[in-house]
Amino acid sequence: MKRKKEAVKAAETIVNTSRPTAVFEATGGRAYTVSVALPGSIIANALTPEIKTLLAGQIARALAVFCVDEVVVFEDRQTQPRRDDRPSHPQDGDNGFTGYSDPNHFLMHLLSYLETPPFLRKHLFPMHPDLRLAGSLPSLDMPHHLRSNEWCQYREGVTIEKQTEEQGKKKKRRKDEAKPEETSLVDVGLRQKILIPAAIPSHTRVTVNLPEGSTVSTSEGGPIVASAVTPSAPREEGGYYWGYNVRAASSLSAVITECTYPGGYDLTFGTSERGSPISDLTESSSAQNRIPEFDHMLIVFGGVAGLEVAVEADEELQKIGVKEPRELFDYWINLCPGQGSRTIRTEEAVWLGLMGFREIILSKGRR
């Protein structure tokens, strides 16, 4: 009998490794954000559509794993513009594929597609040559990529129709219920639809806050009345990592000057093999103490030729006499001193950088 009890107890402690166990857990609201900027020209350096797609997938995975809130794709003028007399690439041109003609757009297109919850993609992304190989990429599986049987107070959805006055007459309204012309119906991946007391255009992505006490239903029923919130609400109020925004910048300087956060970025890092070792910031407590707390951190990665070429191609920076990229940042960092390979690719540097800055992010971000 004793052996039987011990065997049962041992079986209960065995971890089922057939399914992921590292599920994200919200630990309270988070005010700070982390942004990554990189040039779209890295796509132009990849030779085939398959490699271009894989490269975008590797970057998206890094952004998801390290909870990056914003990615900025900037122009560093390392992509040669297509001349009218130059023959098109067989994979480019009339069929709409932009991996050769507009690598910035291609990278943004893939990153936006991968960040979107899978059930929403058919509503928000028409079939496009850029996305032909996206199905072969590993899933990002972020907290807002919820299954239909999973519960969370926040969900991403898409408006599928707006209630009209005629539809509203078919049912009796409560006194406190919004007028039919002021409501929208939202598909959030559940069997039940969500009714939002606001007029929102069809096919619009919406972040929804479900009411307390509502649960996942296994059968269809009437719509659940919920509220639409800002995309940052799950992070700021609930502490959830809720994916990343994708932004375009026409130059390196525009990455900083066109920041969408109030007050701009208050802690910035530029990365280069000519920078100071990242260990100077992380190995001693005194060095870490010198790093200020931040609301919005920015980490900038260069392309094949580094950030120097982006500075040279930036007309605004040339006007004000900026010659070296290190002048733009609070810290100029070498992510891998003593590297064995002559070059570190940008998609590799993103992983190295986000891992290297992880401790700084967690300890210095203002909540």
N, C-alpha and C positions, 0 to 999 in steps of 0.2 A: 504494500500500500504506500509506504514511504517513497519507494523508488518510482512508483507511478506518479505521485505528486511532484517529485523532483523533475521527472520527464516532462510533465505538463508545464511546469514553471519555466523550464529551459526552452520549450517550444514557444512560449509566449514572449520570451526575450529575444528570439531570433529576428533580425531585421530582414524584412522582405525587400531585397535589392532589385526585384523585377520592375519596380516602379520608383520614380524619383521621390526622394524624401526631403530634399532641400527646398521646401515650399516657402515662398516669401511670407513673412509675418510682419504686419504693421505694428510699429512700436510708438505711436503718437505722431502728431503732426510734424511736418518737416518744411521749414521755410526756405532753406538754402537750395540752390540749384548748381548743377555741374554741366558745363557746355564744352563741346569738342568742336574744333574747326580744322578742316583739312581741304586741300585743293582737289577739284574734280579731275585735274589732269592725270591723276594716278590711274584713272580708267583708260585714258588714251595710251598708256604704256603697256596695257594688256593686249595681247595680239588677237584673241578670238572672242566671240560672244560668250562662250562657256567660261573663259577665264575672267572676263569682265564681270559676269554675273556672280561667280564664286568670290571675287574680290569684294564686291558690295556686300555679299552675305557674311563674309568674315568680319567686316567692319560693323555690320548690324549686330552680330552676335556679341562683339565686344561692348558695344553701347548698351545692350540689354543686360549682360552679365554684371556690369559695373554701375548700373542704374544711372546712366547719363540722361539728362533731361532735355538737352538741345544739341543738335548737330548742325553746324554751319558749313556749307560747301562753297568755297570761294574760288575766284578766278585768279590764277597766278601767271596767265599769259604764256603757259608752256605748251598749249595746244595750238597747232598751226590752223588758222581759219581756212575753210575750204574755198578754193578759187573756182570760179564758174567754168574755167577751162580744164580743171583737173578731174579725171574720171572718178566716179563714185566707187566706193568699196562695194563688192558684190552683196554684202550683208546690210548695206546702208542705203539711204536715199529714199526712193519712192515707197518702200514698204513701211516706213515710219520708224525703223530702228535708229536710235540716237547714240549708240555706243561709240561710233566713230565720228559723227558730225558734231555732236554736242555732249561730250562726256560728263559735264556738270549736270545737265538735265537727266542723263541716264542714271547717275549715282543717286540723285535726289528721288527719282522715280522709284528705284528699287528700295531705297531706305524707307520711303513713305509707305510703300506697299507692304513691306515686311513688318513694319510697326503696327499696321492695322490688324485688329482681330480677324481671324480667318473667315468667320461667317459674314463679316461686313464687306469683304473685298469684292464680292460679286456685285454689290450695290454701288460701290464707290469707284471701282477701277474697271473700266471697259477693257475688253481684250486688246492687247497691244504687243507688238513685237519685242519691246523692251522686257516684257514679263514672261516671254515664252519659256524661259528656263528657270524661272523663280521657284517653280514647284519642286525642283530638285534640291533646293537649299534646306539646311536644317531649320526647324522651327525655332522662333525666338522664345515662345512659351512664357510670355511675361504675365504679371499678375492680372492685367486687364484682358488677357486672352482666355476668358472664362468658358468652361464647358456649360452645356445646357443644364447639367445637374449640380453645378457648383453655385454656392451662395456668396454674394458680396454685396454690401450696401450700395456700392457704386457699380455701374456697368456702362459700357459704350454701346451706342445704338445708332440707328439711322431712321429718320422720319420716312414713313411709307405712305402716309396720306394725311390730309387735314380734314378734320370733322367740319361738315357744312351745316348750315341751319336746317336743311331738309333732313339730314341724317339725325340731327339732334331732336327733331320732332318725333322720331320713332320711339324714343324712350323718355320717360318722365325724369326731369332734372330735379336734384335737390336744390334747396335755396343757396347753399354754400358752394355749389358746383359751378365751375367757370362756364361762360357762354360757349356754345358749340363752335362759333366762328373764331374763338380764341384758343382752341385746343389743337394738339397735333398727336398723331398716333406714331409710336416709336417701336421698332423691332430691336430688342436687345439680346436676341438669341435664346429667349425662353419660349415656352409654349404660349404663355400669356403675353399679350402686347401691353405696352406702357402708354398711358394717357398723360400728356404734358399740358398744363394749363397755359399754353403760349402758342401763338401762331408762328410756326417755323417752316420754311420752305421744304418741299419734298427732297429726298435724297441728300439731306444734310446730316453730317455726323454730330451726335449729341452725347454729352456725358450726363448720365442720369443718377440721381440720388433716390434710392428706393425707400419707402417709409418703413419705420421700425415695425417689427412684427410680421412683415411679409416674408414669405418663404418660396422656395422653388417648388412649383407644382408639376406633377407628372401628367396632368390632363389640361386640356384647353378650357379656358373660362373667360369671364369678362376681363377687360383691361384693368391693370393696376394704376391708380392715380399716383404719379410721382412728380418730382421737380427736376428741371434742367439746371445744371450747375456749370461753373467754369471748368475747363479741362485740368486746371491746377488744383481744384478742390480736393480730389482724392489724396494728393500729396500733402497739401497744406493742412487739411482738416483731419484726414484719416491716417496719414503717414504711409500711404501706399506708393510704391513705384508705379507710375502710370504711363510708361512709355516716353518717347522723345519727340520733340518738335523738329521739323526740318526747315532750315532757312537758307536762302541763297544770298551771297554777297558778291558784289561786282569786283572786289579787290580785297587785299589783306586789311587795309585800313577800314574798309566798310564793315568788316567783321566786328570791329570794336565800336565804331561810331554809330552803327545802325542797330545796336543792341536793343532788344525789345523790353528788357527788364528795367524797372524804375531805378535810376541812379547808375545804370550801366554795370559792367563787370568791375568788382572791387578787388579781385585777386587774379592775376594773369600769369601764365607760364608759357614761354616759347621753348620749343625743343630743337636741339641741334647737337651733332657730335662735337661741336666747338664750344659747348656750354660747360657749366660747372657740374660735377658729378651729383646725381640726385641723392647720393648718400650724405652729402653735405647738409641736406635738409632733414634727413630722417634718422641718422644713426645716433645723434646725441639729443638729449632732452633740451639742452640750451638752444640748439639750432631750431628745434621745433617751436620753442617758446617765442622765437623771433618772428615766426610766421603769424600774421594777424588772422583773426577770425574773419570769415567772409559770408556774404549773402549770395553772391553769384561768382562762381569760379569759371575761368576760361583756360583751356589747354589747347594750344595751337600746334599742329603738326605740318611739316613741309612736304613737298613732293619729291620727285627724283633728285632734283638739284637743290633742295633745301629751301628755307624761307628767304634766303638772300635774293633769289631771282624774283620772288614775289614782291620784295621791297623795290627792286630795280624797275619792275613793271608797273608799279603803283604811282600814278601821276600825282596824287594828292600828297603822298609821302615825299616825293621828289621836290615838290613846291616848298615844303617846310624844311627841307634839308636833312631828312632822315636818310642815313647811309647804311646803317647796320640794323638788322631786325631786333637785336637785343635791346635797342633803345625803346621799343614798343611795350616791353613786358616788365613786370615786377621781378621775375626770375627767368634766367636763361639756362636751361637744364640739359645735361647730357644723360639720357636714360640708360645707356649701356656702355660705360667706360670700358676700354679694353676689348671691344667687340672683335670676334674672330673673323667675321665676314667683312669685306670691304664696305658693304652697304647694308643698311637695315631698311627694309621696305616699309612704306607708310602703314600698311595694314598690320605689320608686325610691331611697329612703334606704338600704335594705338593700344595694343594689348600690354606692351611693356609699360607705357606711360600710366595707364589707368590702374595697373597693378602697383606701380611704384608710388603713385599719389594716393592710394587707397587710405592709408593711415592718416594722412593730412586731411583728406576729405571728411572722414568720420570724426576727427577730433577738433577740427577748426570750423566746420559748417555751423552757422547759427540756426538753431531750431526755433 
